[in-house]
Amino acid sequence: MCGIVAAIAEREVSRILLEGLKALEYRGYDSAGMAVIQGQAIDSLREVGKVQRLEQALEAHPLPGRLGIAHTRWATHGKPETRNAHPQASGHLMLVHNGVIENHQHWREHLLEQGYQFSSDTDTEVAAHLLHQRMASGDELLSAMQWLAGALEGAFALAAISTKEPEHIVACRKGAPLVIGVGIGEHFVASDPMALLPVTRQCIYLEEGDVADLQRESVSIYQQGQAVKRPVHRLDTESGRASKGAYRHWMLKEIHEQPAVLAECLEGRLDSQGRVLPLLAHDESAWLQSIENLHIVACGTSYHAALVARYWMEEWLQIPVHVEIASEYLYRRVVVPDKTAFLCISQSGETLDTLNALRKARKKAYQHYLGICNVARSTLVREVDHCLMTRAGPEIGVASTKAYTTQLTALALLMLAMGQARDENSENLQQAGKQLLRLPSDVEAVLAHADAIRQIAEALMQKTNVIFLGRGYQYPVAMEGALKLKEISYIHAEAYPAGELKHGPLALVNEELPVVAVAPNDRLLQKLQANMKEVQARGGQLYVFADEAVQPEGQLRGLVHLPLGGDWLSPVRASVALQLLAYDVAAMLGHDVDQPRNLAKSVTVE
């Protein structure tokens, strides 16, 4: 969600800025812009749409210069229009901004009283004018930014340049990620390390509240006005963005990468006998054993992974597990029983709702603070006590696939580790561990049925509404399948526990409504088959993803037999099949599968 890139160097920076923006395209955006200082003037370009349009504009109107800022915007305040794109200007300075400024209206009224005029609908322009006002009163750019960081409320990252100080970039971080790239005679700012990979491998992660002053030969960082030191880290040279290879979209590539990344997630964490090796710390057994309740908080796809884990943990460990959407947890009075652990899940580690939930939880009497994440050195990883990394690698497609299944795998490992520490059902847990070791090959077997799944997609692509059904473990799978379909195909889809049909949703079923059911060979199969008969009796179009041993009765519009099994890991296998279904529908409709409209990869606003 939004992307910041800034550079100060002894070479032309417009190409550096442009390549940085391209690296951030996966995050989701609706406009792009760039500003470069040229002597005593700032020149800028802003375009609605893809970065490619900005690149074309740069060919017609080059921006030479050795200091500049650039941005991809995901609209919050103001429609996706050129006047609302970043950078936003105020006199001699320009500013880019990620996040939301909550008290912008207060400051807007103040600035209007002071004679400032607004050309956009953005909260960003408020920040630019406030910075200008502080400099007009005598502040240097750095001290003006330090004041601004304290005056604004919300979650944001800012970077600014000014012709009055043409050898400086100033930036601040408050609730939104920001990283400094360290070079030789050049320095960079980005909201995501991926934007830095073309120019440097050395980076500094800004901490909450940091304000940074970048010059060609130095970087100075301040916390509450005091100079501080931050460690320099080396970025992983494997960006994961080299090529889609033979795949049409990143999402399809990432779906097919799942056997490999699941194996990577398991590597070194399970022995050949299915016993879990230390996951979080060498002394973890004692404190894992002490956990008697678990609260899990997440958003979107990560929330669905947590719901699956609730079934697992309550069934295998016999401990209460409460799962909540992060944005709801934030504004509830939460009751925390004794010996409760808090677990937050985020692919990026920068999901603002999840981070805010973690910070709220820190004020409660939780026993431990745990995380599951895909991005090392992200904010979440730094703020929890222990974090289990999913090792999915960079995920470019906005609709999560391999990040989701590796979250499920990490949650399965955590469940086994907790059970092993408690010595509950040790033989059964060991057998479960052996099943987990076979999961990569199981997923590969599901992917081999892609052609059959595509036939179902052909039938669904012209529909406007779809219902997904599941029971037990498969209800969260149905929720995830519905989310994937609506995210990228824009077809309205809803999921229900199959037993709930008769309590209301059955009123929607008619000859035009497709209903997708997930039918593994588990203990709830007969219950599910009875619910499917309810659909058939009303003439509904029933499509079934069934285990190879399951033979659904009655008339079906479509049936795909898959190696789903009926064990506790069937949700992972079934989820992969529904990912392929959603992908095929969206691709057949000609949609931008990797960057669906209105959505962002990393959601850094409330």
PyMOL commands that set and color helices and strands:
alter all, ss='L'
color gray80, all
select helices_A, chain A and resi 14-23+25-27+51-60+82-84+104-113+123-136+141-151+193-196+250-256+258-266+284-290+300-317+326-329+352-361+379-383+402-422+426-437+439-447+450-460+474-489+498-503+505-508+525-537+570-588
alter helices_A, ss='H'
color red, helices_A
select strands_A, chain A and resi 3-8+31-38+41-48+67-73+88-90+93-101+154-162+169-174+179-182+187-190+202-205+210-214+219-223+226-228+233-234+293-298+321-325+340-346+368-373+386-389+465-470+492-497+514-519+541-547+558-562
alter strands_A, ss='S'
color yellow, strands_A
deselect
rebuild
show_as cartoon
